[in-house]
Amino acid sequence: MSDLLALAARVEALEGPCRETDAVIRYWTHAKLQAAGSLAGWLATDASRSATVPAFTASMDAAATLLPADTWAEATIDWPSCIEVHCGHVLPALGRSGAATPALALTAASLRARAGMEKQDG
């Protein structure tokens, strides 16, 4: 969980898209990559820089794939503001972010929601 929270903070500190951060997100959100080896090993591979790594930090569509199952996101109308991730009618939000761009905010909020759900599952 702490890795996801640290990663969410890293995303929120960005001012724009970052492919290295996309690769780190891919690693921490896929158990098969974690089981195959270390983060340093993954980042050293060509696969971590390939087109198969979604552009989470650049694309709202890619960022939306990080939403945990059975959750939804909402954003305030005026940007910059924040994006929140909710599960059903549960309040408060599972994840919240006000990063520099909507894609960064959705990515960070989704990572925070995943971390919170892992904590609940425990």
N, C-alpha and C positions, 0 to 999 in steps of 0.2 A: 504494500500500500504506500509506504513512504516514497518508494521510487516513482510512483505515479504522481504523488503530490509534488515532489521535487521537479518532475518533468512538466507538470502544469505551470509551476512557477517559472520554469525556464521558457516555456512558450509565451507566457504573459510578458516576459521581459523583452521579447523580440519586437523589432519595429517593422518587420516584414517577413516574407517567407524564408525558410532555411531548410535546405535539403538534408543537411546532417541531422537536424532535429527531427525531420520526417523519418529518417532511418532509425533513430533512437526510439521514436514512438512505435514504429513498426515492430521493433524488437520487444519492447515491454508490453505490447498488446497481443503478442502471439506466443503462446506457450511452446509451440514446436521450435521456434527460433531460440527461446531460452533454454530448452532441453538440449539443443544441438551444440551449445557452447556459450562462451562469454560475450558480453556486449562488445568488448574490445575486438574480439575475433570476428564478430559480425560486421563491425564497422570497417575492418580491414579487408573485407571481401568486396569484389566487384558488385555482388548482388545488392549490397546496401546502397549503392549509387545508381542502381538500375531504374528503368522506367516502371518496374513492377512495384516499387515503393510509392504508395499514393502520396500526393502532394497535400498532406493534411494541413500544413501551415499556409497554403496558398489558395485552396479550393474549399468552398462551403460543401460541395458534394462529397469530397474526400473526407472532410472533417465530420460530416454527418454519419459516416460509416463507423465512427468511434462511439456513437451513442450506444449505451447499454441497451439490451433487449427490453422491450416494454417501457421505454422512456420517451419523452418528447422534450423539445427545446422551444423556448420562446425568447424573443428579443424585444427590447423596447424600440419604439419607432425611430427616434432620433439617435443617430450614431455620432459621437461615441457614447456608448452607455454600457449595457451588459447583456449577456445571454445567460439564461438559467436552464438547467436540465431538471425535469420532474419525472416522477414515476407515479402514474395514476393521479390521484388527487392528494398525494403526500406533500405536505408543506412542512418545513421550508424546502427549498430546492436541494437536490442532491449535489449539484455542482453549479458554480456561478463564476463568471469571469467578465472582466471589462478590458480586454487586451486591445492592442492598437488597431486591429482589423477584425471584421466579423469572423473570418476563417480562423484566426488565432484565438478569438474568444470562444468560439464553438469547440475548437480542439481542446483548449484548457478546461472549459466547463465539463466536457465529456470525460476527460481524464480524472477530474475531481469526482465526478459522479461514479466512475468505475472504482476509484479508491474507496469511496464511501460504501459502495455496495460490497466490496471485498471485506471491509471491516465488519459490516452487518452479518455477512456469511461466515465470518470468522475464524 
